[in-house]
């Protein structure tokens, strides 16, 4: 199984105050132990780094870069995926839906991925399976 890794899960992984950190850490440990294929995009990585640096500082950035990012396969968003995501963003017309979310959906479809390691309910709205399974609230990054 391959698992798309979203910003919301990565932040919860690093945020001791996040109420879902325990379930996120458990899923992360299980995915690593099972040698799951973990996939994300360069857009998710950029977004996550910006949020982690702002919220938690450079120590957390080092943990992200040294311990987390190396085990995740990063796919680069090309012009075609970027344009498709922009079309999706325009069509949705929703304030809380980001371009990074839309690129994630497009990349998941292109790679045939169904499961997302995320706390963001937008993934479920797009027909993807959210892991860990929790409440259906949108966890903003």
Secondary structure, DSSP 4 states (H G I P E B T S, - for coil): -EEEEPHHHHHHHH-TT-TTHHHHHHHHHHHHHTT-EEEEEHHHHHHHHHHHHHHH-HHHHHHIIIIIGGGSEEEPP-HHHHHHHHHHHHHH--TT--HHHHHHHHHHHHHT--EEE-S-THHHHTTPEEES---------
